[in-house]
Amino acid sequence: MENTTIRILLVDDHDMVRKGLRVLLEQFTDLEIIGEGKDGQAAVDLCRHLNPDVMLLDMNMPRMSGLEALPLLRRHCPETQIIALTSFGDPDTVQNAIKNGAMSYMMKNTSGDELASAIRKAYRGQPTLSPEATQVLMRVATQPPPIGYDLTDREREVLALMTEGLNNRVIGERLYISSSTVKNHVSSILSKLGTISRTQAVARAIEHGLVH
């Protein structure tokens, strides 16, 4: 066991959750709760003032959510390791939490021993994912990419004008490019959408919400 005391900040909008976390963690002599906050803004303010080693951050809170606070925390408190803590693990929340700088992702039904272990690992720079979060990320990783994910910005512009029924010459005039360049973009669009005609491409684009 390390001799270092790990300084922890708890951030959750429910008083009972914070009290429960405090009771769970105070039984471990190497963990010290140095502060509590009720929303993302408090997380940022307290983090800058207290400089905790590890923060347990609820993802869904009023005023400013944990997800919204993460980029600010990474900017203002880069040394603080953040454990995202939530009651549910939907794909968007899990992915965005990790993408925006959360070291670990844990569920609120985690046991005291598991949470203490995740805190110690986070302090050492080692991530921990709850089984639920791991399953979510594995499902996302094995799903095929969405239709049109690889379209360039210019191809999306051409596609939008295709849905208006415009020919290559008019599209070129709108975008200030040559008809031959438009033709090349259209060929690429058909290929990427898996279609063989402009009509099919337009129908698939509308079906999958690629144009508005």
N, C-alpha and C positions, 0 to 999 in steps of 0.2 A: 504494500500500500504506500502511495506517495505521502510524504510529510506535508506537502503543499496544501493549503486550504484554498478551495476553488470558490470564488466569489460569484454569486448567482443573482440575477435579476428576474423576477417573475412578472409577466405581463399577460393579464387576462381580464376581460370585462366582468367576470362573475366573481364576487367576493368569496363564495364557497369553494370555487375551484382553486383560487389562490391559497385559501386556508388549507385545503386538502393537500395541495402540493407542498406547502410549508411543512405540514405534519409528516408527509412522506419522506421529505428530504432532510429534516432536522435530526433524524435518527442516525445520519451518517456524519461522523466527526470531521471528515475532510471536506464537507460541503457547508457553505455559509450563505444564507439568504441576506442580501444587503439592501434590497428594496423591492417595491411592488408598483405596478402601473396598471391602468384600466383600459388603455387604448394605444394605438400606434404612435400618436403624438407624444404621449407620456413615455413610451418606449424610447423614442429618439431623445427627448429631453433628459430622462434619467440616465440613459446610456452615456450621453456626453458628460454628465455631471459625476456619475459614479464609476464609470469605466469598468464594468463587470467583466469577469473572465468568460462567463457563459450566460446567455439569456434564453429563457424559455418563453417563446412568443406565440400566443394564440393567433391563428390566421384570420378568424372572423370576429371583428369587433366594430362597434359604432365609431363615428367621427373619423377615424383612420384605421383601416384594417391592418393586420400584420403583413399581408402581402404588399399593401401600399407603403408600409413603413420600411420594408426590407431594403430597397435601394438607398433610402436616406441613412439607414443604419450602416450599410456597407461603406457609404461615403464618409460619415462622421465618426464611426466607431469600428474601423477596420480590424482592430485587434480582438474585438468581442466575437466569440463563436456563438452562432444562433441555432437553437433547436426549434424548429417549427412544431407547434403542438396543436392538435385539432381533434374534433370528435368524429370527423369523417375524412376519407381520402379520395376525393374526386380527382380525375386525371389532370384537369387544368390547375387546380390548387397545388397538387404535388409537384407538377412540372414547373410551375411559375415560382414556387417557393425555392426549389433547388436552383433554378436558373438565376434567381435574384439574390442568391447568396446564403441561403440557409445551409448550415453544415449537415444537419440531420433532420429527419421528419418522423415524429412520433405521435401515437394516438394517446388520447387522454385516459384510456383504460389501461395504460401501461403500468406494470407493477413498480413499486418503489425501487427494487433492486435493478430492474431493467432501465429505469429512468436514471438512476445514479450511475449505472455503467455507461449510458449514452452521454451523460454530462462529462464523465472522466475522459471518455474517448474524444468528445468534442474539444475539450481543453487541450488534448494532445494533437488536435488537428485531424482526427479520424472520424469519418461519418458513420452514422447509424440510421438505418431505415427500418421502420416497423414492417412486419410481414404484409400488412395491407398496402402500404406505399410501394413495397417491392413488387407486389402483384400488379398494381396499377401501372408501374413503369414497364414491366415486362409485357403487359397487354399492349401498351402504346407502342413499344419497340417492335412488336410482331405484326402490328396492323399495317396494311399497305398504305402508302402515302395518298393523300386526297387527290382527286382529279384536278389537273391544272396547277399543281404545286410548283412545277418547274417552268411555268410561263414567265418570261421576262416582263418588265414594266412596259416596254414598247409593244410586246405581243398582246398584252392585256388592253392597251389602247387600241390596237388594230382590231382586236376581237370585239371591243365595245362598239366600234364603228361598223363592224360586220353585222352586228345585231340590228343596226338601223337599215340594213339592206343596201348599203353603199358599195359601189364597185371599187376596184383597186385604184383607179385614177382619182376618184373623189376622196378616197381615204388618204391617198398620197398628198393631195392638195390640203386636206385638213391638218395633216401632220408635218407638212413641209418636207416630205421625202418622195423619192421617185416611185413610179408604179412598179418597177422591177424590184425595188426594195420591199414594197408592200407585198408583192407576190411571194418573195422569199419568206416574209413573216407569216403569211397565210399558210404556206406549205409546212412551216415549223409548227404552227398552231394545230393544224389537222393531225400531224404526226403525234404531238404531245397529248392531244385529247383522244387519240385512237379513232379518228373519224376519216372518212374518205371524201366528204363534200362540205362545202361551206354551210349548207343547210343543217347537216348533222352536227357540225361544230357549234353552230349558234344554238341549236336545241340542247346540246349537252352543256354548253356554258350557262344557259338559263336554268337548266335543271339542277345544276350544282352550285348555283349562286355565284358564278364567276363574274357576272356582269349585273349591273343594277339599273 
